Structure formats: C-alpha cells, structure tokens
Amino acid sequence: MRDPGTVDPAPLQDALPGERLELVTRTALRRRVRMTDGAVDSVGDATTTTTMVRSVADGSVGCATTSGLSATAVAEAVRVARRLRAPGVLAPADDRTPPARDPAAERAAQQAWERVVSCGTAESIARLRELSARVHGVRRAQATWDQVAQFVTLADSAGRVVSYRHPEVTLALTVVAAGRTGRSTGTGGRTAAGPDGLDAAGIAAEAVAEAAGRMPSATRPEGAPPRRLDAVIAPRAASRLLAQIAAVFYGDRADLDRAGAYAPGSRVLADGVGLVDDAGAPSGLGTVPCDDEGTLTARTVLVDDGRAGALLHDRSSPSPGSRSSGNGWMVPFGSGVGSGIAVAGTLLALRGPVRPLTDLLGGSGPVLYVTRIDDGSGRALDAAHDSVRMALSGWLVRDGAPYLPVAGVSVGMRLRDFLARIEGTSDVREDYRVAAGSTLRKGPAVHSTHISLRDLPVTFQEDSWQRQ
C-alpha cells in the first residue's frame, strides 16, 4: 500500500468578504482479502479520496464534493458549494489546534500507521491462513481480512490546517459446522489499530463456539416455552445494539421529542448504568483528534447513573448558544442527511455494574445467550415511535452450559421499557467497527462488552420450539 497524496487547500484563501470556506479530505487505502478453507478467493486493493468543501456566508451554507486533491479540483468544489448555498446556521467553528501528543504516544501512532501501510498481500494471506489453521471440526471456514489506512486533512480559510492518520484492521471468520442433527454457522471478528492487535485464537474460538451452540438439538424441550427470561447479549451483537441506542442521543434527530422520555435528567437506563462517547478512551483502536468539521473530539456522557445527559452534536444541530460536541462526520453527497455532515458516535462504551461472565450465565434458571440480533430494516430500535422490534438467536444456558439452540426469539416492546432492563456488563471487552447502516451515517467504533438484561419478555416461534 502506497502513502496517500495530500490535498492542496490553497483555493480556500480566496474566500469572499464575510465568507468562511472549510475543507475535509479523507483518503483511504484499503485491502480486502477473502479465503475459504485455506484457499484465496479474492484480493482487492483500492484507494478512494473524498474532499468536501463547505461555504458559509450570510446565514447560508453550501457544500460540494470532489474526488480530487489538486488546487483545480478544490477550486471547482468551492465554486459549486457557493452556488448550492441555502439558508442554514452553524454553531461557531472550533479554531483550536489539537493538543500535541506526548512523544511516546506520537511514536506509537506513527508506528501503527506504518505497520498497516507496510502490511502487504503476502502477510494478509499468511494471517488468514494462521486463522484458518486454528479452526477444527467444521465443514467450511471463510476468513476475511480488511485493512484501511485513512489520511485525513481539515483546513479552512482562516489558515488552520489539521492532518492525522487513522489505521484500522478487521479480521473476521465465518464457519459452517455439521453434525448428526443438521448444520449451523458461527462468526467471530475483531477490529484493531494494527495487525498485531488481533487475536486469531480468540476469533476462531468465538466462531466455533457459536456454531457449536447453535447446532440443532435432537432433544425436544419440555413444556411450553418461557415468556420471560434474563438475557446476555454477546459483545459482537451488543456493539450493533449500542450503536443504535446511541442514535437516540444524536442531536440532529429532529424526530425525537427532547421534552419527553429522553429529556436531560430523565430516567433512561437502570441505576448505575451509563453510556459514553469518548474518542480518547483506552481501547485497541486509535484515537482521532477532531471530527470532520474540525471540532476537537471530547468525552460526552450520554447517560450517567441511568439518567439522560448530553446529546451528541455537529455544528448544525445544537440549540442556540451551544456548540458542537465533536461528532460531525462527512456522509456521501446526496444521502439526504444534513449538508454532507451528520452526527454519529466516535467510540461508544456502556458502563455499569461489572459481573464475571461465568456468574451471568451460571444460574440454575435458563438464560438466553444472544449471539445475533436480526431485524429486517437494519434498525432494531425505533426511537421516534418508542419501540423495539427484533429477533434474537443464540442458545439457552443453564448452570453455565448451553442446552438448547434457539432462533427467531422475538422481542417487541416500548424502547424505554427495553432500556430500563439493561442492568450491567461483563468482565470481557472487545473492539468492533459498526457498519453505518441504511442512514449512510459514519459507523461508530464500539468498545463492547456483554450486556445483561433482566426479565425480558420474549416470544418463541412455536414451530421452531417444537422442532428443536
């Protein structure tokens, strides 16, 4: 992978009187390799560049994008952004320069970038083969390596220029297992700032364990299916759920009644449970100094001790007199989300009472262990209508041991009632990058854990329950 080129922001200096020009450029170097049963299926390398220019003047805002880095391309984007200006107001720009990292942190960040950029196809394939070699007793194993090295530059007509590098590598595995009672699938995966932060053994164990737990049972369950269960959601499924929960606190969600259930201070989660967004939190992922509007990233407490706190904002969403929280991220032009910028989480984490996973699953009563959350629309939570509708798959656990695989266990209830049932986390944390989904927002990273829920109303598919 080659080092990316840099954008020429010189045309920003030609701002008109009373006009502010802003620019963000993201150049992504990506390699994706897929392997099935130790044989390479595909290798793809791509370099993508998106530059967004925004023109702000006289209570109007316009934006335009280009795939170029040259002064000519930027100047053309400036011209188009001016032509597309429409009425709009932005919160004041953050003209601060990100604080310098200490020398050790700076060296570590540079080494992580160089490590990802220098990781060639041969090493990618070797890593996939190492992962595949750890899988035993399955019919099929498909492994995917996805490395992305992003170079980000922000500039404005006031002369401010900020650049940073952000590398990430994702390693994922899907296995198909077969037994006397049928077939099942399992998946595992992690995201890290570099190849050396990925645990191949843990990924393989996760995928194989899920396949084993979801293997159809030859034993018929006794009696009627339970209608209420305690549940534990595995970190990978929990990361997706947390990203959707966080969207309740996006300040550009005009469809939510902020004077109602999610008003500051209102009860959202159980006592002792909180949700934070913190780009500088310790995890296996690299930090980012600012969002795509140039606002320095910060720690924002969305829920503290169960009660709603601050919202996440970009520069277009705060109430008058307030500022961005550093959560404005570029979205594809024409997506219909804002003016090329939308609110999204940066690095989400659920905080709360921590119990060992063995305790969460060790009770004598059945516990629903959830490894997958399915919903047809891509949104399990509908905050605008205060509802949750999703199907859970995994297995029932008693005394710490799986005893019955389940699929399509449906949950349908008010969102506030669902959130109130979240009672804590486990002693396991893993890093995931969540896909942006149908809204075309930038997908947040999640420093995820198991989520435990108490007394969850569930409905088992009757025919599925009888077929197990």
Residue pairs with C-beta under 8 A, 6 or more apart in sequence:
1 29
1 31
1 45
1 116
1 117
1 118
1 119
1 120
1 147
1 149
2 29
2 47
2 117
3 117
4 27
4 29
4 47
4 49
4 149
4 151
5 27
5 49
5 69
6 69
6 151
6 153
6 163
7 23
7 25
7 51
7 69
7 74
7 153
7 155
8 69
8 70
8 71
8 74
9 23
9 74
9 153
9 155
9 161
10 71
10 74
11 21
11 71
11 74
11 75
11 78
12 21
12 22
12 23
12 53
12 74
12 78
12 155
12 156
12 157
13 157
13 159
14 75
14 78
15 21
15 157
16 57
18 57
18 58
19 55
19 56
19 57
19 82
19 157
20 55
20 56
20 57
20 93
20 156
20 157
20 158
21 53
21 54
21 55
21 56
21 78
21 81
21 156
21 157
22 53
22 54
22 56
22 93
22 154
22 155
22 156
22 157
22 293
22 294
23 51
23 52
23 53
23 54
23 74
23 153
23 154
23 155
23 156
24 51
24 52
24 152
24 153
24 154
24 292
24 293
24 294
24 330
25 49
25 50
25 51
25 52
25 69
25 152
25 153
25 154
26 49
26 50
26 150
26 151
26 152
26 292
26 330
27 47
27 48
27 49
27 69
27 150
27 151
27 152
28 46
28 47
28 48
28 49
28 148
28 149
28 150
29 46
29 47
29 117
29 148
29 149
29 150
30 44
30 45
30 46
30 47
30 48
30 146
30 147
30 148
30 149
31 43
31 44
31 45
31 46
31 119
31 121
31 124
31 145
31 146
31 147
32 42
32 43
32 44
32 144
32 145
32 146
32 147
33 40
33 42
33 43
33 44
33 121
33 124
33 125
33 128
33 144
33 145
34 40
34 41
34 42
34 142
34 143
34 144
34 145
35 41
35 125
35 128
35 129
35 132
35 142
35 143
35 144
35 145
36 140
36 141
36 142
36 143
37 132
37 140
37 141
37 142
38 129
38 132
38 133
40 125
40 128
41 142
43 121
43 124
43 125
45 121
48 67
49 67
49 68
49 69
50 65
50 66
50 67
50 330
51 65
51 66
51 67
51 68
51 69
51 73
51 74
51 77
52 63
52 64
52 65
52 77
52 292
52 330
52 333
52 340
53 63
53 64
53 65
53 66
53 74
53 77
53 78
53 80
53 81
54 61
54 62
54 63
54 81
54 339
54 340
54 341
55 61
55 62
55 63
55 78
55 81
55 82
55 85
56 90
57 85
59 87
59 88
59 89
60 85
60 86
60 87
60 88
61 85
61 86
61 88
61 89
61 90
61 316
61 339
62 80
62 81
62 82
62 83
62 84
62 85
62 86
62 339
63 81
63 84
63 333
63 339
63 340
63 341
64 77
64 78
64 80
64 81
64 84
64 333
65 77
65 333
65 340
66 73
66 74
66 76
66 77
67 73
68 74
86 339
88 316
88 339
89 316
90 315
90 316
91 313
91 315
91 316
91 318
91 322
91 323
91 324
92 315
92 323
93 156
93 293
93 294
93 295
93 315
94 290
94 293
94 294
94 295
94 296
94 323
94 324
94 326
95 158
95 160
96 296
97 160
97 162
98 162
98 164
98 289
98 290
98 296
100 106
101 109
109 165
109 286
110 165
112 167
112 193
112 194
112 286
113 149
113 165
113 167
115 167
115 194
115 195
115 196
116 147
116 148
116 149
116 167
116 168
116 169
116 193
116 194
116 195
117 149
117 167
119 147
119 169
119 195
123 195
124 145
124 147
125 145
127 145
127 171
127 195
127 198
127 200
128 143
128 144
128 145
128 171
130 200
131 143
131 171
131 173
131 200
131 203
131 204
132 141
132 143
134 200
134 201
134 204
134 205
135 141
135 173
135 175
135 204
135 207
135 208
136 208
137 177
137 208
138 175
138 176
138 177
138 178
138 208
138 211
139 176
139 177
139 178
139 183
140 175
140 176
141 173
141 174
141 175
141 176
141 207
142 173
142 174
142 175
143 171
143 172
143 173
143 174
144 170
144 171
144 172
144 173
145 169
145 170
145 171
146 169
146 170
146 171
146 172
147 167
147 168
147 169
147 170
147 195
148 167
148 168
148 169
149 165
149 166
149 167
150 165
150 166
150 167
150 168
151 163
151 165
152 163
152 164
152 165
152 166
152 288
152 292
153 161
153 162
153 163
154 160
154 161
154 162
154 163
154 290
154 292
154 293
154 294
155 161
155 162
156 294
160 294
162 289
162 290
162 294
164 288
164 289
164 290
166 286
166 288
167 193
167 194
167 286
168 191
168 192
168 193
168 285
168 286
168 433
169 191
169 192
169 193
169 194
169 195
169 197
169 198
170 189
170 190
170 191
170 433
171 189
171 190
171 198
171 200
171 203
172 187
172 188
172 189
172 203
173 187
173 188
173 189
173 203
173 204
173 207
174 185
174 186
174 187
174 207
175 185
175 186
175 187
175 207
175 208
175 211
176 183
176 184
176 185
176 211
177 183
177 184
177 185
177 186
177 208
177 211
177 212
177 215
179 215
179 216
180 218
181 215
181 216
181 217
181 218
182 215
182 216
183 215
184 211
184 212
184 214
184 215
184 216
184 405
185 210
185 211
185 214
186 206
186 207
186 208
186 209
186 210
186 211
186 212
186 213
186 214
186 371
187 206
187 207
187 210
187 236
188 202
188 203
188 204
188 205
188 206
188 207
188 210
188 236
189 203
189 206
189 236
189 432
190 198
190 199
190 202
190 203
190 284
190 430
190 431
190 432
191 284
191 285
191 431
191 432
191 433
191 445
192 198
192 284
192 285
192 431
193 284
193 285
193 286
197 284
206 236
210 371
212 402
213 369
213 371
213 394
213 395
213 402
213 405
214 371
214 393
214 394
214 395
214 405
214 407
215 405
216 405
216 467
216 468
217 403
217 404
217 405
217 468
219 404
219 468
220 466
220 468
221 404
221 465
221 468
225 460
225 462
225 465
226 366
226 458
226 460
227 457
227 458
227 459
228 455
228 456
228 457
228 458
229 366
229 367
229 368
229 396
229 455
229 456
229 458
230 363
230 365
230 367
230 368
230 452
230 453
230 454
230 455
230 456
231 367
231 368
231 369
231 370
231 392
231 452
231 453
231 456
231 458
232 357
232 360
232 361
232 367
232 368
232 369
232 370
232 397
232 426
232 450
232 451
232 452
232 453
233 241
233 370
233 373
233 450
233 451
233 452
233 453
234 369
234 370
234 371
234 394
234 450
235 428
235 429
235 430
235 432
235 448
235 449
235 450
236 371
236 430
236 432
236 448
237 370
237 371
237 372
237 373
238 350
238 446
238 448
238 449
238 450
238 451
239 432
239 434
239 446
239 448
240 373
240 434
241 373
241 380
241 381
241 451
242 275
242 348
242 350
242 446
242 448
242 451
243 345
243 348
243 434
243 443
243 444
243 446
244 379
244 380
244 381
245 275
245 381
245 419
246 275
246 277
246 302
246 312
246 345
246 348
246 444
247 253
247 381
247 383
248 256
248 262
248 381
248 383
248 415
249 262
249 275
249 302
249 303
249 308
249 310
249 311
249 312
250 311
250 312
250 317
250 327
250 343
250 344
251 311
251 312
251 313
251 314
251 317
251 318
251 325
251 343
252 313
252 314
252 316
252 317
252 338
252 342
252 343
253 343
253 383
253 384
255 383
255 384
256 262
256 383
256 384
258 311
260 266
261 268
261 386
261 416
262 268
262 308
262 383
263 308
264 307
264 308
264 309
264 310
265 307
265 308
266 307
266 308
267 306
267 307
267 308
267 420
268 303
268 306
268 307
268 308
268 416
268 419
268 420
269 275
269 303
269 306
269 352
269 419
269 420
269 422
270 306
270 352
270 420
270 421
270 422
270 423
270 424
271 305
271 306
272 305
272 306
272 352
272 353
272 424
273 303
273 305
273 306
273 350
273 351
273 352
273 353
273 422
273 423
273 424
274 301
274 302
274 303
274 304
274 305
274 306
274 350
274 351
274 352
275 301
275 302
275 303
275 348
275 349
275 350
275 351
276 299
276 300
276 301
276 302
276 348
276 349
276 351
277 299
277 300
277 302
277 312
277 325
277 327
277 345
277 346
277 347
277 348
277 444
278 298
278 299
278 300
278 346
278 347
278 349
279 287
279 288
279 297
279 298
279 299
279 326
279 346
279 347
280 287
280 297
280 299
281 299
281 347
281 349
281 447
283 347
283 349
283 429
283 431
283 445
283 447
284 431
285 347
285 431
285 445
285 447
287 297
287 347
288 297
288 346
289 296
289 297
290 296
290 297
290 326
291 297
291 314
291 324
291 326
291 327
291 328
291 329
291 346
292 328
292 329
292 330
292 341
293 314
293 315
293 324
293 328
293 341
295 314
295 315
295 323
295 324
295 325
295 326
295 328
296 326
297 326
297 327
297 346
298 325
298 326
300 309
300 310
300 312
300 325
300 326
300 327
301 309
301 310
302 308
302 309
302 310
302 311
302 312
303 309
310 325
311 317
311 325
312 325
312 327
312 343
312 344
312 345
313 322
313 323
313 324
313 325
313 327
313 328
313 343
314 324
314 327
314 328
314 329
314 338
314 341
314 342
314 343
315 323
315 324
315 328
315 341
316 328
316 338
316 339
316 341
317 324
317 343
318 324
326 346
327 343
327 344
327 345
327 346
328 341
328 342
328 343
329 341
329 342
329 343
329 344
329 441
329 442
330 340
330 341
330 442
331 337
331 338
331 340
331 341
331 342
331 440
331 441
331 442
332 440
333 340
335 342
335 439
335 440
336 440
337 439
337 440
337 441
342 439
342 440
342 441
342 442
343 441
344 436
344 441
344 442
344 443
344 444
345 444
345 446
346 444
346 445
347 444
347 445
347 446
347 447
348 444
348 445
348 446
348 447
349 446
349 447
349 448
349 449
350 422
350 425
350 448
350 449
350 451
351 425
352 422
352 423
352 424
352 425
353 423
353 424
353 425
354 424
354 425
354 426
354 427
355 424
355 425
355 426
355 427
355 452
356 426
356 427
357 426
357 427
357 428
357 450
358 400
360 367
360 426
360 450
360 452
361 367
361 369
361 397
361 400
362 399
362 400
363 398
363 399
364 398
364 399
365 398
366 396
366 397
366 398
367 396
367 397
367 398
368 392
368 394
368 396
368 397
368 406
368 409
368 456
368 458
369 394
369 395
369 396
369 397
369 402
370 392
370 393
370 394
371 393
371 394
371 395
372 392
372 393
372 394
373 380
373 390
373 391
373 392
373 393
374 390
374 391
374 392
374 393
374 408
375 389
375 390
375 391
377 438
378 437
378 438
379 437
379 438
380 388
380 389
380 390
381 387
381 388
381 415
381 418
382 388
382 389
382 415
383 415
386 414
386 415
386 416
387 412
387 413
387 414
387 415
388 411
388 412
388 413
388 414
388 415
388 418
389 410
389 411
389 412
390 410
390 411
391 407
391 408
391 409
391 410
391 411
392 406
392 408
392 409
392 410
392 411
392 458
393 406
393 407
393 408
393 409
394 405
394 406
395 402
395 403
395 404
395 405
395 406
396 402
396 403
396 404
396 406
397 403
404 468
405 468
406 460
406 464
406 465
406 468
407 461
407 464
408 460
408 461
408 464
409 458
409 459
409 460
409 461
410 458
410 459
410 461
411 418
411 456
411 457
411 458
411 459
412 459
413 457
418 453
418 456
421 453
421 454
421 455
421 456
422 451
422 452
422 453
423 452
423 453
423 454
424 452
425 449
425 450
425 451
425 452
426 449
426 450
426 452
428 449
428 450
429 447
429 448
429 449
430 447
430 448
430 449
431 445
431 446
431 447
431 448
432 445
432 446
432 448
433 443
433 445
433 446
434 443
434 444
434 445
434 446
435 443
436 442
436 443
437 443
